[in-house]
């Protein structure tokens, strides 16, 4: 029963992507363009760059899309319509998060293709598949954070708030430029940011390295942002 | 729906066999220190249309939010067919039409109604008959963002009706619709009510509710201050409207016994009065040429306002 409802909810979300493809520009083309530009500046031979820019690209859609969509639904009264229907709200929200997958996979495949075309791809297909898998899984706490913001803010405010979260965290975590070439301050701050830990797990898929400690941080963040989203939902205006 | 002659009332059903589809007992809610609901009782039987009226801030929205499961109760009971509307399963018996719902611009009419059917546990094919019933078949493959306000309201009604709910909750359902669309809307609901669907409607169009509701419940200050058929509520009000053609000027007319308000139109003067007998006696003496005289009850709107003010 809930599987049928989930399929309908997900189909509605995906229709939004197919029928309004302009969103693809900001979700896929822009991060891929950044990746190509920075890879040409700092050297695409660094395997970590696909991982860190991949993290940025996936977080761009995971943090923004569910949160902004839920804020839009609230403004339309559409979320209220869902809440008074026979649909458990968790199914609606799960579909919103799941709708991130095509964007996230799209941005990662496009970056991989860009790396291949510019001759800077050093990862094997298996490594790329692992990279995609950990980034999709690791994006969940960020999607929950996006929902928490979307339950309270208007759609324009949600865009601004979520960008204000994403952009500084991306820079401070070394997602755009390697921490090694940034001032020491960045390296001090980065371990306190969840984006750093997701990027570390992603990098480990291509260049090796520990993952357990980083995974525990993200697990903790999932618990916190999940609770935050639940509280935010309960206090959302009907 | 092609005929302009629409019946807006459901056929009479036999009393005594009615099943209660909505029961609210002693509902209480407060926002901080402000009491929104103070022990409200409300019942809707199958096939019955109940209008919930009252001034702004009376508690209507809070009560409706409680009934549709959006608001946790702080006191009292709310049951739809005996179930708690906070449970998703109970809400399968509920259809809601809200004021000026915005739809996602990317979805088409058929997708919305099919989605509502599936969400209500029905097969996708359940959408077809409802689309036809609401004359939406030809619009089914059109994006809902391209429709007029009246068409969108029909889509919303189709989504609410596709699961054949026991209870329909309508929040200002005809706001923004033209007169013909409003009559179509109520005609469709009359057909569903004849099949047993109970309707609870909140509206600011009080005279419209008088035309369609079996019973009116007036809320004020979080309490029920009046309840009955529209005729029963109007009869509670002693005010009458005296209508006539007269040569007396407005200053003199306003000074007549019990005159509460005065208006003119179509060559007639309309005097709303709290003392109709005394007014008529003086009027007939002061203007021997008086003609076209008649006396009418005040409308439901005056009765509701009076109840709200008195509460």
Boltz contact constraints between the chains, C-beta under 6 A:
constraints:
  - contact:
      token1: [A, 4]
      token2: [B, 118]
      max_distance: 6.0
  - contact:
      token1: [A, 5]
      token2: [B, 119]
      max_distance: 6.0
  - contact:
      token1: [A, 8]
      token2: [B, 115]
      max_distance: 6.0
  - contact:
      token1: [A, 8]
      token2: [B, 118]
      max_distance: 6.0
  - contact:
      token1: [A, 15]
      token2: [B, 106]
      max_distance: 6.0
  - contact:
      token1: [A, 16]
      token2: [B, 106]
      max_distance: 6.0
  - contact:
      token1: [A, 19]
      token2: [B, 106]
      max_distance: 6.0
  - contact:
      token1: [A, 20]
      token2: [B, 106]
      max_distance: 6.0
  - contact:
      token1: [A, 76]
      token2: [B, 102]
      max_distance: 6.0
  - contact:
      token1: [A, 77]
      token2: [B, 101]
      max_distance: 6.0
  - contact:
      token1: [A, 77]
      token2: [B, 102]
      max_distance: 6.0
  - contact:
      token1: [A, 81]
      token2: [B, 101]
      max_distance: 6.0
  - contact:
      token1: [A, 84]
      token2: [B, 68]
      max_distance: 6.0
  - contact:
      token1: [A, 84]
      token2: [B, 96]
      max_distance: 6.0
  - contact:
      token1: [A, 85]
      token2: [B, 119]
      max_distance: 6.0
  - contact:
      token1: [A, 86]
      token2: [B, 88]
      max_distance: 6.0
  - contact:
      token1: [A, 86]
      token2: [B, 91]
      max_distance: 6.0
  - contact:
      token1: [A, 86]
      token2: [B, 92]
      max_distance: 6.0
  - contact:
      token1: [A, 86]
      token2: [B, 119]
      max_distance: 6.0
  - contact:
      token1: [A, 86]
      token2: [B, 120]
      max_distance: 6.0
  - contact:
      token1: [A, 87]
      token2: [B, 119]
      max_distance: 6.0
  - contact:
      token1: [A, 88]
      token2: [B, 88]
      max_distance: 6.0
  - contact:
      token1: [A, 238]
      token2: [B, 65]
      max_distance: 6.0
  - contact:
      token1: [A, 238]
      token2: [B, 70]
      max_distance: 6.0
